[in-house]
Amino acid sequence: MKLHNDCALKVMSEMPDGCVDLIVTDPPYKVTSRGGYTSAGGMMLDKDVRKGDVFKHNSVKIDNWLHELHRVLKDGSHCYIMCNNKNLPDFMAAISTSEFHFVKSLIWVKNNKIMSQMYMSQFEYVLFLRKGAAKRVNNCGVSDVLIFDNVKDKDHPTQKPVKLIQLLVEQSSEAGDVVFDPFMGTGSCLIACKNSGRQFVGVELDESYFSLAKNKLVDNHAQQQLI
């Protein structure tokens, strides 16, 4: 497991071509406007959240890093990128002019609903891409509608559930393969790879998120030692 507390673009620039077997990532992006209310208790959101700025490092655009994702990924391999409806047009526009092949959109259905004046939000997209020749997923019987409970992480506002990420990892890689996440947050992909016997390379610029990811790895290892 290799973890970098650094800029993803800088780390990727130092990685050789075709060095990873799979990419699963949830990049920082602006969140959908929620009409000034949370789903939990009708509380007003703070100013930054209302305008979509949730993260310290929120300005990087998909056009800045998509080419590098393609370069470091092996031919005949998959890439999963998380996205919401607010950012979908920009993401799809960038993908359509990239070297990636767009396979399809998966839908992650959550157990919670987010308040909105234009229907309550209960799902996010997982954009499924491939590099080079088509490759089947390991279990073709899995639906493209993925139902997993959302995690309530007080340390990260949009952290994805490990079980969701682990399904993607196990669908598109083999034991011992190297999985890359350039925006790892507090480490869902890291733990998913640890659970499923994959190698992992992760990058996180935010120092507090990076520290939490490292701690999760230590805690996960300690738990497995007790089993």
N, C-alpha and C positions, 0 to 999 in steps of 0.2 A: 504494500500500500504506500503510495507516494502522495503526500499532501503539500501544496504550495500556498503560502500566504502571500499572494502576489497578484499582479494584473494578468488576466487570462490571455490577453493579446501578446504580452511579453513572453509568458511561458510557452504559448503555442508557437511563437516565432523561433523558439529554441528546440522544438521537437522535430524529429525527422519525418519525412513523408511516410505515410502508411504505417504508422507505429501502433495504432490502437484498433481493436476488433469491433468496438461498439461505442457509440456516443449516446448518452442519456442526460439531458440537461433541462433545467428550468431557469432560463435567463431572467435577469431583472428587467421588468417592463412596467409601464404605467398600468395601474389597475382601473377597472371600469368605474365610472362615477356611480356612487351608490345613493344619490339623492339626499345625502346629508344624514343618513341613518344607518345604524348597524342592524344586523338581523337578531342580535341577542336581546337587546333591551330598548331599542328605539333611541339610543344615545346619539348625540351629534358627533360626527367624526371630526378629527382635528383638520386644520386648514390644509396641511400637506397631503393627507389622505384624500380629501375632497377633490384636489386637483390632480390626483393620481401619483404623487411622489411618495412612495413608501420606503425606499431604500436610500442609504447614503450615496451609493454609486448607481444612479438610475439612468444615466445619460447615454450609455453605450447602445448603439443601434445594431440591428441584425446585419446590416450591410458591412459593418466593421469586422465581424467575426465569422460569418458564414463560410467564406472562402477558406479560411484557415481550418475550420472544422472538416471541410471536404478534404483538404490536403493531408491532414494527419490520420484520416480514417483509411483503413485498408480497402482495396477493391472488393466488391461483392459483400459489403457489410452494411449494417443498418444504422440509422440515426433517429433518435426521438427528441423532439423539441416541444416543451410545454408552451401553451399560448392561451390567451383569453380572447373574447370576441372583439375587444377594443383594439387589440394589436394584430388581429388576424389579417386584415388587408395588407399592412406593411410586411408582415412575415411572408405571406403568400406571394406578394410581388417580388420580394427578394429571392425566394426559392425558385420562382418561375424563370429568373434570369441567371440562376446559379448552375453549377455543374451537377448538382444533386438531381435525382429523379424523385418526384413526389409520388408516393405510393397511395396514401389515403390519410384521412383524418380519423383518429380514434377519439372517442368521447369518454371522458372521465366524469361519472355521475357521483356527486357528493351527497352526504347525508344532511347537510345544512343548506339553507337558502339565504341568499343575500338580498336585502331589501333594495328595491328599485321602483321608479315610477313607470318603467316600461317592462313589466313582467319581472318576477323574482328570478334571480340567477341561481342555478343549481348544477352547472356543469362547466368543464373546461375542455379545451382541445389538446390532444397529443398529436402533433404532426409527425407522421411516419415517412421517413425518407430512406433512400438507398443510394449507394455509390456503386456504379458499374452494373454488372449483371445482376438480374433478379435472384434473390435467395429466399426460400421459404422460411417461415417462422417454425420453431420447433414443435409447436402444438397448433395445428391448423383449426382445431375445434374451439379455440378461444374467440369469443365475440369481440367485435370492434366497439362495443359499449362496455366499459369497464366500471364496475360499481364497487367503490371502496369508500369507507368512512373517511371524512376529512379529519386531519389531525388538528388539535387545538394546542399550538405551540406558543407559549408566552414569549419565547425568545425570537421567534421568526414569524412574521405575519402570513406568509404564503408557503410554508414548508409542506412538501408533498409527503403523503404516507409511504412508509417503507414498503408495505405490501404491494402498492401500485407499481413502484419503481422496480421491485424485485420481479414482478411478473414480466415487465418489459425486458429486464436483464436476462431472465431465463428463457424468454422467447427467442432472443436474437443473439445469443452467445453460448459458448460451451464452457465447462469448468476449466479454469486456468487461463481463460481469455482475459485481455486487458480492456477494461471499460473506462471511458474518459468522461468526466463532468467538469467543464470549465467554469461553471457557476454553481458550486456545490452547496452553498448556503450552510446549514448546520449538519449536513451529512446524510441525508436519506439514501442517496445512491451509494455512498460509502458503506453503510450498514447493509444495504441490499446485496452488495457485492461480497461483503464478508459472510453473510448468511448463505450465499449460493456458491461459494468457492471460486469466485472470480478475482482477478487482480484489479486494482483500482488506481487511477491517477486523477486527482481532484485539485481544483484551484478555487480559492476564495479570497477576494480582496479585503473584505470587511474583517478586521481583526477579531471582533467579538464572535462573529459567526464561525470563523476559522477555529478559535479556541474551543467553542462548543462541539464542533465536529471532531476535533482531536479527543475531547473528553468522552464523546459517545463511543469512539473506537476502543478506548481503554475500558470503558464500562462493559461494552459488548464482549470483549475478550475475557474479562473477569467472569461474566455470567456464563460463558461457554466453558470455562475451566471448572465451574461448579457442577455442570451437568454430568 
